Amino acid sequence: MKRLIVLALTLMTLSLNAQKNLSLWYEQPAKEWVEALPLGNGQIGAMVFGGIENELIQLNEVTLWSGGPQKKNVTPDAYKYLKPIREALAKEDYREATNLCKKMQGYFTQSFLPLGDIRIKQSFGGRVNPSGYVRKLCLDEAIATTEFVVGGVKYTREIFTSAPDSVMVISFTANKPGKLTFDIAMSSLIKNTITAKDNDKLYMNGQVLPTLIRFITTGRGNRQLNKWIPTGLEECVFKLF
């Protein structure tokens, strides 16, 4: 009996351990949207492509719908039609049931729209011949990681979203100092304006709440009208609010 209990506990432990450290991993960047790695916190959603010289992160935001503000309860009497609909269905009077269902419905459904793209063009100062490439999504921690080696330098990118802080964080690191140089830009199909401010922020303003990317850097950079260009860094972390 004791042996059976020990065996059961051993199998249970092995089963639990097998469920840890689960991840999706690939040896090449995504070419299509369905191949990108998904992240989200219930408000901000992202699809991470994992490109080497050109990283693409496509964004969604939960409040970004077509149309304008509407009443939350547009059919307060909807419950009154539920019983008659059931009775009509029981009589196989589908025409009447359909007409009654229309009285329970609200406005036409609006479309969920994409927020836009973050495009990061990374410069390696010469010919790019990457090795050791891997991109993965850790299912336990919900962290998307891209790693590769160029010119003897190992580059690591980590991206995650936080629900309590309502933020997406992107971390770029290199294992040698002064090796991070890239352009960061934003774009959207929605009518918008994008401006760089204060040497560490990009603002996107349009028909939804403003989106802010704040850069926390350990090196230097320069600001242009609609993008931020960090240069000569070892580490760069930026946040999407």
Number of C-alpha atoms within 10 A of each C-alpha: 6 7 8 9 10 11 12 12 12 12 12 12 11 11 11 10 11 10 10 11 10 13 15 11 15 16 14 15 19 19 11 8 12 10 13 21 23 19 21 20 19 12 15 21 20 26 21 26 25 26 19 23 14 15 18 21 21 22 19 18 21 14 13 15 17 13 10 7 7 8 8 8 9 12 13 10 11 16 11 12 15 15 10 15 19 14 13 16 15 11 11 11 13 13 11 15 20 13 11 19 15 11 15 16 11 14 9 6 9 10 10 14 16 18 24 18 18 18 18 21 18 19 17 16 10 8 9 13 8 16 14 11 18 16 26 19 24 16 14 11 11 17 20 26 22 25 21 19 18 17 13 11 15 18 21 18 20 18 22 21 24 16 12 7 9 14 17 22 18 18 16 19 19 20 15 14 13 15 20 23 22 20 18 18 19 22 17 17 10 14 9 14 14 20 17 20 16 8 17 19 20 26 19 21 16 15 12 15 11 13 16 16 20 19 19 14 17 14 16 13 17 13 18 13 10 18 23 24 19 23 20 15 21 19 23 20 17 18 18 17 14
